[in-house]
Amino acid sequence: MIREFRLLDVTRAVLLVAASIVTVTYCSGSFALFPSVLACIAIIASLVYFKKLGCRDFAFPSLVGRVSCLMSSLAFSFVLVLGAHIRVAEPVIAGGVNENYIEPYSVYDVVAFCMMTALVFWILSALVQLSGCGRRCAFVKKFQRANGGDTFVPVSVSSVAIRALVIFLLYLPFFMRYCPGLFFGDTFSSFAQIMGWNPLSNHHSVAFTLMMGACIKIVGLFGLGLSAGVALLTVFQMACVSCTFGYLALWVTSRLGVSVRWSWLLVALFGLSRYCALYSVALWKDPLFSCCLVLVVAMLTDAVLEHGSRLGTPRLLVFGLLSLGVMLLRNNGLYICAALCIVLAIIAVLGLLGRTAPMESAFRMAVPLGLAIVACLVITGPVYSAMGVVPSEDVESVGIPLAQMARVAALDGDMTESDRSYMNELLPIGLYKDVYRPSLIDPLKWNEGFNSEHLKDGFWTHWVSMLLRNPSIYFEAWELQTFGFWAPNVKGADGLPENFLMGVPYNLVADAKASTGVTFRNLLAPFGDGVDVAIGLSAWSISGAVVFWLLMFSTVLLVSCGRARFALPLLPFFVVVRDALYCKPHLVLASLYRCGTIWPSGCVCGGCSWSVVW
């Protein structure tokens, strides 16, 4: 086969090897020889493999597919170039303007960008061609024939319960070690509202706060104290997470058409993951939000796979309730459900007009979703107002714009006198250099000298004015606030092991009971300090940036293969990312779900949920 290669083939191979080296070194953030050699071997092997299959000329079902692959290749290569120039401190949230910065670019970046674009486009093209060779896996067809044309095996309640119980038992040592649950600053915020020390606020989900209050009242009926109420909430949350994972394990094997025995492999994966175990006992709103969102995505997938015949009234009711849970447990859940409802309605209308293949369950799912949205608006509007709930602060919705303006002030950028006066009224102008953190907005927005009320006085007018004078500074500020979402090659945004520990759980604070009234105990203390080695708070997780690009490329491949509808279940993920990139940059530290951004007051990010959804 080597003798059959022409000069053009050799040239392509050499360029491909060079591009693979550049890509790997950019992705890994280092110029290590070993991963580069492995990448070269993999690329050359795939070249020979596809040449053997006669797949040298890659065919796309449509122009849209080719454009999608090209645009994603350009975007990914551009992101890698940007990430290669981001330098951050350890920990990233502590870095100031001199520790977290952007290195200057050079002509080499242009060369690397072009080579990486060509390489990524070739790989995507090969995957499109390979997908086109077998639209459906042979084992799925075989399974379908064996089951009379029905690809899916029903997921029984008893089977889910058994697997959920196993996962719950694997999580139990973490509950015993951090009894009555990992209690963070965010947890205390909800706890203080239940105790009447602070008014009800939707800064953190009122639904989660009321669940905590309900658990405390339930144990109070049996003469038990606050600690037992918090423990009941933790156990309930563990049960929800375990049931979700138990169902997901069976659901995946059923939809793949493989033996149910393979579900135990997923049970082991979910049950033995320290990150997932810690996540189940972490008293944030995110675990329950994740459970609802995972099940919503599973039902969306069933609908897309034309499994809608089983979406009867009970399942549609469950879908609506889960969607309501998504919206009530996180404020950005409303955007997720609104986007889903609009897309489902569009699909249903296009199907009726004959513009696309009909999807019979689209309209049926859009109805309960729309009703859930109306219910959410009523609950978070008139009902919350009647309950005296304090709305979320304005500063929560302008995190990145505020960081951009603060960076201009901290770097003495170009400002008009009006802009300077406005920034001085938000915070004394001389404090920006010390208070501004490129990768964390909290020190600024929660500074005692910050005047958040002044945000209502022409904020966007001054934002635009400063943007026109400092576009590069604005872009750098956006990069340093959000790179954890999209840059897989930045050191400091890759599976932060200290995620939970940096939340400063009250369980590790000696006098925590004095300030909360909750007793924090280590029920495994008799087994010695060795317990913390096995179930400590340090736990690696998948980088959210890696998850983002894996799902992005999955979407591109589906569109390129003429199966764009199959990307619908990924829509919630991209809506969450949109909210993070443009409004709330809580995830400069990778998760996943990339995912929970942590600072001394606790985890305020929805990133943790990404890990679960992934």
C-alpha positions in Angstrom: 0.0 0.0 0.0 2.9 2.3 0.7 4.2 1.9 -2.9 0.7 2.9 -4.2 0.8 6.3 -2.5 1.4 9.2 -4.9 3.4 12.3 -4.2 0.1 14.1 -3.3 -0.7 11.3 -0.8 2.8 11.7 0.9 2.4 15.4 1.0 -1.0 15.1 2.7 0.4 12.6 5.2 3.3 14.9 6.1 1.0 17.9 6.6 -1.4 15.8 8.6 1.3 14.6 10.9 2.5 18.2 11.4 -1.1 19.3 12.0 -1.7 16.5 14.5 1.4 17.6 16.5 0.3 21.2 16.7 -3.3 20.2 17.6 -2.2 17.9 20.4 0.3 20.3 21.9 -2.3 23.1 21.8 -4.9 20.9 23.4 -2.6 19.6 26.1 -1.0 22.9 26.7 2.5 21.4 26.5 4.9 20.3 23.8 5.3 16.7 25.1 6.6 14.3 22.5 4.8 11.2 23.6 1.2 12.4 23.0 2.2 14.0 19.7 3.7 10.7 18.5 0.5 8.9 19.5 -1.6 11.4 17.6 0.6 10.9 14.5 0.1 7.1 14.7 -3.6 7.4 15.1 -3.9 9.8 12.2 -1.8 7.7 9.9 -3.6 4.5 10.9 -7.0 6.2 10.1 -5.6 7.3 6.7 -4.6 3.8 5.8 -7.9 2.5 7.2 -10.1 4.9 5.2 -7.9 4.3 2.0 -8.5 0.6 2.4 -12.3 1.2 2.6 -12.2 3.4 -0.4 -13.4 6.4 1.5 -10.9 9.0 0.3 -13.5 11.2 -1.2 -15.9 12.3 1.5 -19.4 12.9 0.5 -21.8 15.1 2.5 -25.6 14.6 2.3 -26.0 18.4 1.9 -24.2 21.6 1.6 -25.4 22.4 5.1 -23.4 19.5 6.4 -20.2 20.6 4.7 -20.6 24.1 6.0 -21.4 22.9 9.5 -18.2 20.9 9.6 -16.1 23.7 8.2 -17.5 26.3 10.7 -17.0 24.0 13.7 -13.5 23.3 12.5 -12.7 27.0 12.3 -14.3 27.7 15.7 -12.5 24.9 17.4 -9.1 25.8 16.0 -9.7 29.5 16.9 -10.6 28.5 20.4 -7.4 26.4 20.8 -5.3 29.4 19.6 -7.1 31.6 22.1 -6.7 29.1 24.9 -3.0 28.7 24.2 -2.4 32.3 25.1 -4.5 32.4 28.4 -2.3 32.3 31.5 -4.0 31.9 34.9 -2.8 31.5 38.5 -3.4 28.5 40.8 -6.1 28.7 42.0 -7.5 30.5 39.0 -10.0 32.5 41.1 -7.3 34.1 43.1 -5.4 35.6 40.2 -5.3 39.3 39.7 -4.6 41.3 36.5 -0.9 40.4 36.7 -1.5 36.6 37.3 -4.4 36.0 34.9 -3.7 37.6 31.6 -3.5 37.0 27.8 -0.1 36.5 26.1 0.6 38.4 22.9 -0.2 36.6 19.6 2.3 36.0 16.7 2.4 34.8 13.1 2.8 31.2 14.3 -0.8 31.3 15.6 -2.0 31.9 12.0 -0.1 28.9 10.7 -1.3 26.7 13.6 -4.8 27.9 13.1 -4.8 26.9 9.4 -3.2 23.5 10.0 -5.6 22.7 12.8 -8.6 23.7 10.8 -7.6 21.4 8.0 -7.0 18.5 10.4 -10.2 18.9 12.3 -12.2 19.2 9.1 -10.7 16.0 7.7 -11.5 14.1 10.9 -15.1 15.3 10.9 -15.4 14.5 7.3 -14.2 11.0 7.9 -16.7 10.6 10.7 -19.5 11.8 8.5 -18.4 9.3 5.8 -18.2 6.5 8.3 -21.6 7.3 9.7 -23.1 7.3 6.2 -21.7 3.8 5.6 -23.9 2.4 8.5 -26.9 4.6 9.4 -27.9 2.2 12.0 -25.7 -0.3 13.9 -26.0 -3.9 12.9 -26.6 -5.0 16.5 -29.5 -2.6 16.8 -31.1 -3.9 13.6 -30.6 -7.5 14.9 -32.1 -6.6 18.2 -35.0 -4.8 16.5 -35.9 -7.9 14.4 -35.7 -10.1 17.5 -38.2 -7.9 19.3 -40.8 -7.7 16.5 -39.7 -4.3 15.3 -39.6 -2.6 18.7 -36.1 -1.3 19.4 -36.7 -0.4 23.1 -37.2 -2.6 26.0 -39.4 -1.2 28.7 -37.6 0.1 31.8 -39.3 -1.5 34.8 -39.6 0.2 38.2 -38.2 -2.9 40.0 -35.0 -2.9 37.9 -34.5 0.8 38.4 -35.0 0.4 42.2 -32.4 -2.4 42.5 -29.8 -0.4 40.7 -30.7 2.8 42.5 -30.3 1.0 45.8 -26.9 -0.2 44.9 -25.8 3.3 43.9 -27.4 4.7 47.1 -25.4 2.2 49.3 -22.2 3.2 47.5 -22.9 6.8 48.3 -23.8 6.1 52.0 -20.2 6.3 53.3 -20.0 9.8 52.0 -23.1 10.8 53.9 -21.7 9.2 57.1 -18.4 11.0 56.7 -20.0 14.4 56.1 -23.2 14.0 58.1 -25.8 15.6 57.9 -24.6 16.6 54.4 -22.1 19.0 52.8 -23.2 22.4 54.1 -21.9 25.4 52.2 -22.4 29.1 52.2 -25.2 28.8 49.7 -26.8 26.1 52.0 -26.6 28.5 54.9 -28.4 31.2 52.8 -31.4 28.9 52.4 -31.1 27.7 56.0 -31.1 31.3 57.4 -34.3 32.0 55.4 -36.0 29.0 56.9 -35.0 30.1 60.4 -36.4 33.5 59.8 -33.0 35.3 60.1 -33.3 36.5 56.5 -36.3 37.1 54.2 -37.1 34.6 51.5 -35.0 35.4 48.4 -34.9 33.8 44.9 -31.1 34.4 44.6 -30.9 30.8 45.5 -33.9 28.7 44.6 -37.0 29.3 46.8 -38.1 25.7 45.9 -34.9 24.3 47.4 -35.3 26.5 50.4 -38.9 25.4 51.0 -37.8 21.7 50.6 -35.3 22.3 53.4 -38.0 23.9 55.5 -40.4 21.0 54.9 -37.7 18.4 55.9 -37.0 20.4 59.1 -40.7 20.5 60.0 -41.2 16.8 59.2 -38.5 15.7 61.6 -39.8 18.2 64.1 -43.1 16.3 64.3 -41.0 13.4 65.8 -39.2 15.6 68.2 -35.9 15.8 66.2 -33.8 18.8 65.7 -32.3 20.9 62.9 -29.5 18.4 62.2 -32.0 15.6 61.5 -34.0 17.9 59.1 -30.9 18.7 57.1 -30.0 15.0 57.1 -33.4 14.1 55.8 -33.0 16.6 52.9 -29.6 15.0 52.1 -31.0 11.5 52.1 -33.8 12.6 49.9 -31.4 14.2 47.5 -29.2 11.1 47.5 -32.3 9.0 46.7 -33.2 11.3 43.7 -29.6 11.2 42.3 -29.4 7.4 42.8 -32.8 6.8 41.1 -31.8 9.1 38.2 -28.6 7.2 37.7 -30.3 3.9 38.1 -32.9 4.8 35.5 -30.2 6.3 33.2 -28.2 3.1 33.3 -31.1 1.0 32.1 -32.4 3.6 29.7 -29.0 3.8 27.9 -28.7 0.0 27.4 -32.3 -0.2 26.4 -32.0 2.5 23.7 -28.8 0.9 22.4 -30.5 -2.4 22.2 -27.8 -4.3 24.2 -28.2 -6.7 27.0 -29.4 -5.3 30.3 -26.3 -6.8 31.9 -24.3 -3.9 30.5 -26.3 -1.5 32.7 -24.3 -2.7 35.7 -21.2 -1.2 34.1 -22.9 2.2 34.1 -24.1 1.5 37.7 -20.5 0.9 38.7 -19.4 4.1 36.8 -22.0 6.3 38.6 -21.7 4.5 42.0 -17.9 4.5 42.3 -17.4 8.0 41.0 -16.2 10.1 44.0 -17.4 13.3 42.3 -20.9 11.9 41.8 -21.0 10.7 45.4 -19.9 14.0 46.8 -22.4 15.7 44.4 -25.2 13.7 45.8 -24.6 14.9 49.4 -23.7 18.5 48.5 -26.6 20.6 49.6 -26.9 22.8 46.6 -29.9 23.2 44.3 -27.9 21.8 41.4 -28.2 18.1 42.1 -32.0 18.1 42.1 -32.0 20.4 39.1 -29.7 18.0 37.3 -32.0 15.0 38.1 -35.0 16.8 36.5 -33.0 17.9 33.5 -31.5 14.5 32.8 -35.0 12.9 32.8 -36.3 15.7 30.6 -33.5 15.0 28.1 -34.2 11.3 28.2 -37.9 11.8 27.4 -36.9 14.3 24.6 -34.6 11.6 23.1 -37.4 9.0 23.2 -39.6 11.5 21.3 -36.9 12.1 18.7 -36.4 8.4 18.2 -40.0 8.1 17.3 -40.8 6.4 20.6 -43.6 8.8 21.0 -46.3 6.1 20.9 -45.6 5.5 24.6 -45.8 9.2 25.5 -49.3 8.8 27.0 -51.0 11.2 29.3 -49.2 9.9 32.5 -45.8 10.3 30.8 -46.7 13.8 29.5 -47.8 14.8 33.0 -44.4 13.6 34.3 -42.7 15.5 31.5 -44.5 18.7 32.5 -43.7 18.3 36.2 -40.0 17.6 35.5 -39.9 20.7 33.3 -41.5 22.7 36.1 -38.8 21.4 38.5 -36.1 22.5 36.0 -37.5 26.0 36.1 -38.1 26.3 39.8 -34.8 24.9 40.9 -32.6 27.2 38.8 -33.5 30.6 37.4 -32.0 29.8 34.0 -34.3 26.7 33.8 -37.0 29.0 32.4 -34.8 29.8 29.4 -34.2 26.1 28.8 -37.9 25.2 28.8 -38.9 28.3 26.7 -36.3 27.4 24.0 -37.5 23.8 24.0 -41.2 24.8 23.8 -40.5 27.1 20.8 -38.4 24.5 19.0 -41.0 21.7 19.6 -43.8 24.1 18.3 -41.8 24.9 15.2 -41.2 21.2 14.5 -44.9 20.5 14.9 -45.9 23.3 12.6 -43.3 22.4 9.9 -44.5 18.8 10.1 -48.1 19.8 9.6 -47.1 22.0 6.6 -45.2 19.1 5.1 -41.9 20.9 5.2 -40.2 18.3 7.4 -40.9 14.7 8.4 -43.7 14.7 10.9 -42.8 14.2 14.6 -46.0 13.1 16.2 -44.9 13.7 19.8 -43.7 17.3 19.2 -47.0 19.0 19.7 -48.0 16.6 22.5 -44.8 17.5 24.4 -45.0 21.3 23.6 -48.4 21.5 25.4 -47.4 20.3 28.9 -44.2 22.2 28.5 -46.1 25.4 27.7 -48.4 24.8 30.7 -45.4 24.2 32.9 -43.9 27.6 31.8 -47.2 29.3 32.6 -47.3 27.7 36.0 -43.7 28.7 36.6 -44.4 32.4 35.7 -47.4 32.3 38.1 -45.4 30.8 40.9 -42.4 33.0 40.5 -44.6 36.1 40.0 -47.8 36.6 41.9 -47.2 33.6 44.3 -43.7 34.6 45.2 -44.8 38.3 45.6 -47.5 37.2 48.0 -45.0 35.2 50.0 -42.7 38.3 50.2 -39.9 36.7 48.2 -37.1 39.2 47.4 -36.2 39.1 43.7 -32.6 38.2 42.6 -30.2 41.1 42.6 -29.7 43.0 39.3 -25.9 42.4 39.5 -26.6 38.6 39.0 -27.6 39.2 35.3 -24.7 41.5 34.3 -21.7 39.6 35.5 -19.7 39.6 32.3 -20.6 43.2 31.2 -19.6 44.4 34.7 -16.3 42.5 34.5 -15.6 44.1 31.2 -16.1 47.6 32.5 -14.2 46.8 35.7 -11.2 45.6 33.6 -11.1 48.9 31.7 -11.1 50.8 35.0 -8.4 48.5 36.5 -6.1 48.9 33.4 -6.7 52.6 33.1 -8.4 52.2 29.8 -10.0 54.9 27.6 -13.0 56.4 29.3 -14.9 59.6 29.0 -15.4 61.8 32.1 -19.0 60.6 32.3 -17.9 56.9 32.1 -15.2 57.5 34.8 -17.7 59.3 37.0 -20.2 56.4 36.6 -17.6 53.8 37.5 -16.5 55.8 40.5 -20.1 55.8 41.8 -20.3 52.0 41.4 -17.0 51.6 43.3 -14.3 54.2 44.1 -12.1 54.3 41.0 -8.9 53.6 42.9 -10.2 50.3 44.2 -10.6 48.5 40.9 -7.0 47.5 40.6 -7.2 45.6 43.9 -10.8 44.4 43.8 -11.1 43.3 40.2 -10.3 39.6 39.5 -10.2 38.6 35.8 -11.7 35.2 36.4 -14.1 35.9 39.3 -16.6 38.7 39.5 -17.7 38.0 43.1 -15.0 40.1 44.9 -16.2 43.1 43.0 -20.0 42.7 43.1 -20.0 41.7 46.8 -17.5 44.3 47.9 -18.8 46.5 50.7 -18.1 49.6 48.7 -19.9 48.4 45.6 -23.1 50.3 44.9 -25.3 47.8 43.1 -28.3 50.2 43.1 -26.4 52.4 40.7 -26.6 49.7 38.1 -30.1 50.9 37.2 -28.8 54.3 36.3 -27.7 54.0 32.6 -25.5 50.9 33.0 -25.9 49.8 29.4 -25.3 53.3 28.0 -21.9 53.5 29.7 -21.2 49.8 28.8 -21.6 50.6 25.1 -19.5 53.8 25.4 -16.6 52.0 27.0 -16.9 49.1 24.5 -16.4 51.4 21.5 -13.2 52.8 23.1 -11.8 49.5 24.5 -12.9 46.5 22.3 -9.8 44.5 22.9 -10.0 44.9 26.7 -13.6 43.9 26.6 -12.8 40.7 24.6 -10.0 39.8 27.0 -12.3 40.3 30.0 -14.8 38.0 28.4 -12.1 35.4 27.7 -10.8 35.3 31.2 -14.3 35.1 32.7 -15.6 32.3 30.5 -12.7 30.2 29.2 -13.7 27.3 31.5 -16.7 26.8 29.2 -14.9 26.6 25.9 -11.1 26.4 26.1 -10.1 22.7 26.8 -6.4 23.6 26.7 -6.1 26.1 29.5 -4.4 24.8 32.7 -6.7 25.5 35.6 -10.0 24.7 33.8 -9.5 21.0 33.6 -11.5 18.9 36.1 -10.8 20.9 39.2 -10.2 18.3 41.9 -10.7 20.9 44.7 -14.2 21.8 43.6 -16.0 20.8 46.8 -13.1 21.7 49.1 -12.9 25.2 47.8 -16.6 25.6 48.7 -15.4 25.7 52.3 -18.0 23.3 53.7 -19.1 24.1 57.2 -18.4 20.4 58.0 -14.7 21.3 58.2 -15.2 24.4 60.4 -14.7 23.9 64.1 -17.3 26.4 65.4 -19.9 25.8 62.6 -22.5 24.6 65.1 -22.4 27.9 67.0 -23.4 29.9 63.9 -25.9 27.5 62.5 -27.3 25.3 65.2 -26.5 22.2 63.1 -24.3 19.5 64.4 -21.7 18.3 61.9 -20.4 14.8 62.6 -18.0 12.3 61.1 -19.7 9.0 61.8 -16.7 7.2 60.3 -14.2 8.8 62.8 -13.7 5.4 64.6 -12.1 4.1 61.4 -9.3 6.6 61.6 -7.9 9.3 59.2 -7.5 6.8 56.4 -11.2 7.2 55.6 -10.5 10.6 54.1 -8.0 9.1 51.7 -10.8 7.0 50.2 -13.7 9.5 50.4 -12.0 12.8 50.8 -13.3 16.1 49.2 -10.8 16.0 46.4 -12.5 14.6 43.3 -11.6 14.9 39.6 -14.3 15.5 37.0 -14.5 16.0 33.3 -13.7 19.4 32.1 -16.8 21.3 31.0 -14.9 22.6 27.9 -14.2 19.1 26.8 -17.9 18.2 27.3 -18.9 21.3 25.4 -16.9 20.4 22.3 -17.8 16.7 22.4 -21.5 17.7 22.3 -20.8 20.4 19.7 -19.1 18.0 17.4 -21.9 15.4 18.0 -24.4 18.1 16.9 -22.3 18.9 13.8 -22.1 15.3 12.8 -25.8 14.8 13.2 -26.5 17.8 11.0 -24.0 16.7 8.5 -25.5 13.3 8.2 -29.0 14.8 7.6 -30.2 13.9 11.1 -30.5 17.3 12.7 -33.6 16.4 14.6 -31.5 14.0 16.8 -29.7 17.1 18.2 -32.8 18.3 19.9 -32.0 16.6 23.2 -28.7 18.6 23.3 -30.6 21.9 23.2 -30.9 22.3 27.0 -27.1 22.1 27.3 -26.4 24.8 24.8 -29.0 27.1 26.4 -27.2 26.7 29.7 -23.9 27.6 28.0 -25.4 30.6 26.3 -26.6 31.9 29.7 -23.1 31.4 31.1 -21.3 33.0 28.3 -23.4 36.1 28.1 -24.8 36.7 31.5 -23.4 34.7 34.4 -19.7 33.6 34.1 -19.8 31.2 37.0 -17.7 28.6 35.3 -14.1 29.6 34.8 -13.3 26.5 36.8 -14.2 23.3 35.1 -16.6 21.0 36.4 -19.4 18.6 35.3 -20.8 18.9 34.6 -16.9 21.7 33.7 -18.5 21.9 36.6 -19.2 24.0 39.5 -17.4 27.2 40.1 -16.3 27.5 43.7 -15.2 30.4 45.8 -15.0 30.9 49.5 -18.7 31.5 49.9 -19.6 28.3 48.2 -20.5 27.0 44.7 -22.9 29.3 42.9 -22.6 27.6 39.6 -24.9 25.4 37.5 -21.8 23.8 36.2 -22.0 20.9 38.6 -25.2 19.8 36.8 -23.3 19.5 33.6 -21.3 16.6 35.0 -24.5 14.8 35.7 -26.1 15.5 32.4 -23.0 14.4 30.6 
